[in-house]
Amino acid sequence: MEFQKRFKEFSRKLKGVEVHTDLCYRVVYNYDATQLRGRCAGVVYPRSVDDIVSVVKYAGDYGVPLYVRGAGSGFSGGAVPVVEGVVVSMEKLNRVLWFDPSRWLVAVESGVVNGELQRYLAGRGFFYPPDPASLEFSTIGGNIAENAGGPRAFKYGVTRRYIHALEWVTSRGDVVDYPMGGVTSILVGGEGGLGVIYSAVLSVLPLPEAVKTALITMPGGAEAVGFAVKVILAGLKPTVLEYIDSKTMICVGEYIEVEGFNKSDAYIFVEFDGVAEDVETQFEMLKDICRREGAAVKEAKNKVERELLWDLRRSISPSLARRGITKVNEDVTFPIGKLEEAVDFMEALALELSLDCYVFGHCGDGNLHVNIMTDRRRTEEMRRAEHFVERLFEKVVELGGSLSGEHGIGLTKRRYLPLLFNEEQIEFAKEIKRTFDPALILNPGKYFS
Ligand SMILES: Cc1cc2nc3c(=O)[nH]c(=O)nc-3n(C[C@H](O)[C@H](O)[C@H](O)COP(=O)(O)OP(=O)(O)OC[C@H]3O[C@@H](n4cnc5c(N)ncnc54)[C@H](O)[C@@H]3O)c2cc1C
C-alpha cells in the first residue's frame, strides 16, 4: 500500500489523539535547529501514555515511520522526519507528576521544558543539575534522548547521572516502567530510535548555599584554554568552566549591548557553587592563579551582574544567527591536555579556508562548539565549510577526541561514524536498533539505522 493510504488508515485508527495534517503543521514540524528539512506528513500530539501506545501500535500495523520530537532544538537533525512519516510532538505532555523532597526526586512527563522544571524546583529549594544552554526551550525527553550536557556538567555530570527511572513505550507498543540500569539505561542517548519516553523520575539536589561567578580574560584562544587546564590541574572544582573566543564574545556583546570586548582576547566563564566557605576558598585560589598567569578577572558582585554573565553565555547561539543564515555547527571533544593544540588548529584552519568561525563551549569537559556562519546558497563557501568539518574531524580522531560531546549523531554526523568506529562496532549498534525496533518505525534514517 502506498504511504498516503497507509497514513490515512493509521490516522483513522487514532481515535481521541490530536492529529494535524494542514500545511502549516507539516512545515513547522519539518525541521529542527539544524534547519535540515524532512518529509512531514502529519503531526500527532499524545496527551497520555495510552495515546503513545496507540500511536506506536498503529504505526507498526501500517508501517508509518515515527519521529518523536521534544522542542526541535536538536543540533544533529534527530527530530527531522527524513523518511516520509509522522512527527510525534511531546509538547502537550508537560506536567510535573510529583515531587518528593524527602527522597530528592521529581517525576515529570517528557515534554516538560527544562527551564520550567528549574523554576518549579527553585521555588522549593532544589535544582536539577543538567542545564543545556537551550534549557529555556528544550524538553526533558529531548535532553534524555540526547543525554544532554551543559555548562554545569563539569562539576555535576550530564543527564544520565540524574535519571532515576523511565516510563517508556517500546516499538511494539508495550509500556515499560523501570528504574535506571539494564534495558532502561540504553534509552538515555538513544536519540529517539529505541523507544518513546513518556515520563522520567529525576534526581534533584538542594540549591547551593553560595555561588560565585566571574569572567576571566586571556590574550588569546590557546592561552585561555591553557588557563582553564591550569585551574583543573590546581585541583579546583568549578561548577562551570566555559571557553568563549574573541569573535564569539564580540558578537554576543553586540547582541545584548555590552561593550568592551577586545579582538585579540579570549575568555573563560567560571562559576563555583556549594558551601559558602568552600566557594570563598576556591575563588581565592582562582584569583591567585589569575595573578600568576597575568589574567584579568571580573567578578560578578551581585545577582544582576551574575545574571548578565549568564545572559552573555546563553545568548551566544541566538547572537550568531546575525552573522549568517546558515550555521555549520559541530560539538567536538578533545582530551583536556590537547585543548590548546585543538584551538590553535581551528583558528588556523578557519583562516586558511577564509571562513567565519566561532568557537566556544564547555572546555572543562573538553567539549568545544565550532560554528561556521555562512549561507547555504553560496555553494563554493559551503564546500569550504564541509572541507573544514572533514579536516576538523580528522584532527579530533588524531588527538583522541570524539565527534560529538552532547548534540548526538542524528542525521548530520552519521556519515562520519566510520572515522571513529569499525564495521563491527557499527553493525553492533544496528543490531541493538533491530532488537528494540524490529519494524524500523522509530526515527528511521538516523544514527542507528
Ligand atoms: C541555543 C541552543 C543551545 C544548546 N545548548 C546545548 C547544551 O548546552 N547542551 C546540550 O546537550 N545540547 C544543547 N543544545 C542542543 C539541544 O537543545 C539538545 O540536544 C536538547 O536535549 C534537545 O531537546 P529537544 O526537546 O529540543 O529535543 P528534539 O530536538 O525535539 O529531539 C532531539 C532527539 O530526541 C528525541 N526525543 C525527543 N523527545 C523524546 C522522547 N520523549 N522520547 C524519545 N525520544 C525523544 C528525538 O527523536 C530526537 O532524536 C542546544 C541547542 C540550541 C538551539
Ligand as a Chemical Component Dictionary entry (heavy atoms), coordinates in Angstrom:
data_LIG
# 
_chem_comp.id                   LIG 
_chem_comp.type                 NON-POLYMER 
_chem_comp.pdbx_formal_charge   0 
_chem_comp.three_letter_code    LIG 
# 
loop_
_chem_comp_atom.comp_id 
_chem_comp_atom.atom_id 
_chem_comp_atom.alt_atom_id 
_chem_comp_atom.type_symbol 
_chem_comp_atom.charge 
_chem_comp_atom.model_Cartn_x 
_chem_comp_atom.model_Cartn_y 
_chem_comp_atom.model_Cartn_z 
_chem_comp_atom.pdbx_ordinal 
LIG C1  C1  C 0 20.703 27.603 21.562 1  
LIG C2  C2  C 0 20.956 26.142 21.789 2  
LIG C3  C3  C 0 21.803 25.763 22.814 3  
LIG C4  C4  C 0 22.038 24.407 23.064 4  
LIG N1  N1  N 0 22.845 24.059 24.108 5  
LIG C5  C5  C 0 23.019 22.757 24.411 6  
LIG C6  C6  C 0 23.819 22.379 25.542 7  
LIG O1  O1  O 0 24.371 23.209 26.269 8  
LIG N2  N2  N 0 23.942 21.053 25.798 9  
LIG C7  C7  C 0 23.338 20.097 25.014 10 
LIG O2  O2  O 0 23.477 18.906 25.314 11 
LIG N3  N3  N 0 22.596 20.441 23.933 12 
LIG C8  C8  C 0 22.411 21.732 23.623 13 
LIG N4  N4  N 0 21.646 22.077 22.539 14 
LIG C9  C9  C 0 21.040 21.026 21.690 15 
LIG C10 C10 C 0 19.603 20.627 22.107 16 
LIG O3  O3  O 0 18.958 21.666 22.777 17 
LIG C11 C11 C 0 19.633 19.379 22.975 18 
LIG O4  O4  O 0 20.050 18.274 22.202 19 
LIG C12 C12 C 0 18.281 19.042 23.621 20 
LIG O5  O5  O 0 18.469 17.969 24.519 21 
LIG C13 C13 C 0 17.196 18.677 22.608 22 
LIG O6  O6  O 0 15.945 18.739 23.266 23 
LIG P1  P1  P 0 14.592 18.934 22.430 24 
LIG O7  O7  O 0 13.465 18.824 23.390 25 
LIG O8  O8  O 0 14.639 20.143 21.614 26 
LIG O9  O9  O 0 14.642 17.628 21.519 27 
LIG P2  P2  P 0 14.425 17.496 19.936 28 
LIG O10 O10 O 0 15.396 18.321 19.202 29 
LIG O11 O11 O 0 12.992 17.667 19.630 30 
LIG O12 O12 O 0 14.798 15.954 19.759 31 
LIG C14 C14 C 0 16.119 15.518 19.945 32 
LIG C15 C15 C 0 16.145 13.982 19.853 33 
LIG O13 O13 O 0 15.469 13.439 20.970 34 
LIG C16 C16 C 0 14.428 12.553 20.554 35 
LIG N5  N5  N 0 13.337 12.709 21.522 36 
LIG C17 C17 C 0 12.760 13.869 21.949 37 
LIG N6  N6  N 0 11.833 13.618 22.880 38 
LIG C18 C18 C 0 11.811 12.272 23.049 39 
LIG C19 C19 C 0 11.041 11.389 23.861 40 
LIG N7  N7  N 0 10.109 11.838 24.701 41 
LIG N8  N8  N 0 11.270 10.054 23.748 42 
LIG C20 C20 C 0 12.218 9.566  22.904 43 
LIG N9  N9  N 0 12.973 10.356 22.117 44 
LIG C21 C21 C 0 12.772 11.685 22.188 45 
LIG C22 C22 C 0 14.085 12.999 19.141 46 
LIG O14 O14 O 0 13.541 11.941 18.379 47 
LIG C23 C23 C 0 15.440 13.433 18.619 48 
LIG O15 O15 O 0 16.162 12.334 18.127 49 
LIG C24 C24 C 0 21.415 23.424 22.246 50 
LIG C25 C25 C 0 20.561 23.812 21.212 51 
LIG C26 C26 C 0 20.329 25.154 20.986 52 
LIG C27 C27 C 0 19.391 25.539 19.871 53 
# 
loop_
_chem_comp_bond.comp_id 
_chem_comp_bond.atom_id_1 
_chem_comp_bond.atom_id_2 
_chem_comp_bond.value_order 
_chem_comp_bond.pdbx_ordinal 
LIG C1  C2  SING 1  
LIG C2  C3  SING 2  
LIG C2  C26 DOUB 3  
LIG C3  C4  DOUB 4  
LIG C4  N1  SING 5  
LIG C4  C24 SING 6  
LIG N1  C5  DOUB 7  
LIG C5  C6  SING 8  
LIG C5  C8  SING 9  
LIG C6  O1  DOUB 10 
LIG C6  N2  SING 11 
LIG N2  C7  SING 12 
LIG C7  O2  DOUB 13 
LIG C7  N3  SING 14 
LIG N3  C8  DOUB 15 
LIG C8  N4  SING 16 
LIG N4  C9  SING 17 
LIG N4  C24 SING 18 
LIG C9  C10 SING 19 
LIG C10 O3  SING 20 
LIG C10 C11 SING 21 
LIG C11 O4  SING 22 
LIG C11 C12 SING 23 
LIG C12 O5  SING 24 
LIG C12 C13 SING 25 
LIG C13 O6  SING 26 
LIG O6  P1  SING 27 
LIG P1  O7  DOUB 28 
LIG P1  O8  SING 29 
LIG P1  O9  SING 30 
LIG O9  P2  SING 31 
LIG P2  O10 DOUB 32 
LIG P2  O11 SING 33 
LIG P2  O12 SING 34 
LIG O12 C14 SING 35 
LIG C14 C15 SING 36 
LIG C15 O13 SING 37 
LIG C15 C23 SING 38 
LIG O13 C16 SING 39 
LIG C16 N5  SING 40 
LIG C16 C22 SING 41 
LIG N5  C17 SING 42 
LIG N5  C21 SING 43 
LIG C17 N6  DOUB 44 
LIG N6  C18 SING 45 
LIG C18 C19 SING 46 
LIG C18 C21 DOUB 47 
LIG C19 N7  SING 48 
LIG C19 N8  DOUB 49 
LIG N8  C20 SING 50 
LIG C20 N9  DOUB 51 
LIG N9  C21 SING 52 
LIG C22 O14 SING 53 
LIG C22 C23 SING 54 
LIG C23 O15 SING 55 
LIG C24 C25 DOUB 56 
LIG C25 C26 SING 57 
LIG C26 C27 SING 58 
# 
